[in-house]
Amino acid sequence: MNEALNDIREGALNWRAWGVLATDDLQARYRRTVLGPFWVTIAHAFFVAGYAYWSSAVLKQPLAEAFLYVAAGLTVWAFIASSLCEAPGIFPRTAGFITSYDLPISLQIFRVVLGQVLTLGHNFVVYLAALAFVGTWPGMVAFMAIPGLIVVSLACVSWSFFLSILGARYRDVGPLLNSVVGMLMIMTPVFWRKADIGSATWLAEANPIYHLIELIRAPLLGNMPTAVNWAASLTVVAVCTVISLVAFVRQRRNITYWL
Amino acid sequence: MTSSLILDRAAVSYPVFTASRHQSVLTAAAGLLSFGKVRRDVEGIKVVDAIRGISLNLSEGARVGLIGRNGSGKSTLLRLLAGIHLPTRGKRTVKGRISTVLSHIAGLDAEKSGRENVAFICRIFGLSSAQSSNIINEIETFVELGEFFDMPLRTYSAGMQVRISFALATTMPGEILLIDEVLAAGDAHFMTRAAERLQKRAAEARIMVLATHSPTQLFEFCDLAIWLDSGEIVACGKPEEVWAQYAAAGEEIPPPLKRAVVTWPSPSAVRQERKVG
């Protein structure tokens, strides 16, 4: 039990190491192409612009509004989705490193989540471009997105622990999660609004990812997240932390033998 | 700080997954849903007892050679000592920083050059830029790779790769050095230089454990030999004596020692009680 908790403590405190690893992951993407991770951003920008145009043309929504809504929402969604999809592969992908150095393995989780935050930073440019395009400013409330980002990042860390353990033991967790995330993208109000579905708002309310997205998206669109958004998001963090701690304490010894 | 490396009846057994269903969460879920009636997920998983209760007590100046046939547990023992694998039973206690040469370039980035890799590892371990540039210079001189030092590791031969890993492990600050057989990939010239380097490290009173198939290396670098077979200690003691037993044994492996508690440096404490049957 102690060795698992020590692993997490030492891993978290060794921020220098996971900082170096995460920025190196990013630089590795720059090394191969001039634009590096901005290719993801460009793909993201085309997707947002294309969808905004489509929804204004087909769904007859005001273009400016649709553009901003999707730019903010999809940027946050991409962050959460990449965390869910990448988590199961964390230990297999970093096995070479894990089996070479006497460093805490929790380091790899912090490294990957930090990398996802840095990618979010790149994609955030699309939202800023949308703001410039629409010519609006959400007001000071936009800064409320920062505590939101902290809570969503904590949520990513908390589920990454148990998903990465599960993914190290069972190699089909990754593909399974990928299929589920594809469905979640449609089920979560990213392309549509909660208000659009009339009486079926429970579909959004029951979805924890909706609340996490709102924590960042609402301020970016000039609104405060609701108390329900906060409560639901903090519950996600708490529940995932408990599950992850139990899983990590029970399985820490076994993880390197599965790689 | 005095360094030490202690194993107390440490054992390692791990599962080997041979079928995809062993690593399928869907099959595991089916097992749960059927209340364990259908356990296709665990059927046929083999468990390897790689290390069966080994006790070691190494302190400063210990230079230990591990010998034994392929698959006898040398590499697993090194990984256990390195803290990469945690013991499934028993305990490991360590004082001091560990550096390892366990595989050619595991833990290094094949896309980065030798220089970039060294700089990167220095940054991960939080060394100052002055320390890092000293280490990079020292390694560049030692590996004698010329222009290859600035080329990606994927262009290196196994011997060149092991030069980098060996130089890194012996140059980074650390009190405990663990080296697997990979060292053998180096050429004769490199082996001579590696020997000098290990002698120097030994003079600094550090702990070294080296797995080897070469009697020359064993006699040259080690003061104590441990003969492993099937994850147990068959014999331990003076390198020349243990090697002679090992070489003479051929296919006939004697039974493992009943209570082998290897303590070094303090050879008197090596108890050799033969297990019967």
Contacts between the chains, C-beta under 8 A, distances in Angstrom:
chain1	res1	chain2	res2	distance
A	3	B	86	6.3
A	14	B	126	8.0
A	16	B	123	7.9
A	16	B	124	7.9
A	16	B	126	5.0
A	17	B	124	4.9
A	17	B	125	7.5
A	17	B	126	7.1
A	20	B	120	7.4
A	20	B	123	4.7
A	20	B	124	5.3
A	21	B	124	6.8
A	24	B	120	6.5
A	28	B	109	7.8
A	28	B	111	6.9
A	31	B	111	7.1
A	96	B	106	4.4
A	96	B	107	5.6
A	97	B	106	7.8
A	97	B	107	5.1
A	98	B	84	7.2
A	99	B	79	7.0
A	99	B	84	5.3
A	99	B	102	7.4
A	99	B	103	7.9
A	99	B	106	6.1
A	99	B	107	7.5
A	100	B	84	7.4
A	100	B	100	6.7
A	100	B	102	6.4
A	100	B	103	7.2
A	100	B	106	4.6
A	100	B	107	2.8
A	100	B	108	7.9
A	101	B	84	7.8
A	101	B	100	7.6
A	101	B	107	5.8
A	101	B	124	8.0
A	102	B	82	5.7
A	102	B	83	3.9
A	102	B	84	6.6
A	102	B	98	4.9
A	102	B	100	7.8
A	103	B	124	7.8
A	166	B	25	6.7
A	169	B	23	7.1
A	169	B	25	8.0
A	170	B	23	5.5
A	170	B	24	6.0
A	170	B	25	3.7
A	170	B	28	6.3
A	171	B	20	7.8
A	171	B	23	4.5
A	171	B	24	7.5
A	172	B	23	7.2
A	172	B	24	5.0
A	172	B	25	5.6
A	172	B	26	6.2
A	173	B	25	5.1
A	176	B	25	6.5
A	176	B	26	7.3
A	252	B	86	7.1
A	253	B	86	4.4
A	253	B	87	7.8
A	253	B	88	6.4
A	254	B	14	7.7
A	256	B	79	7.9
A	256	B	84	5.9
A	256	B	85	5.2
A	256	B	86	7.2
A	257	B	12	8.0
A	257	B	14	3.6
A	257	B	15	6.9
A	257	B	85	6.7
A	258	B	15	7.8
A	258	B	17	7.9
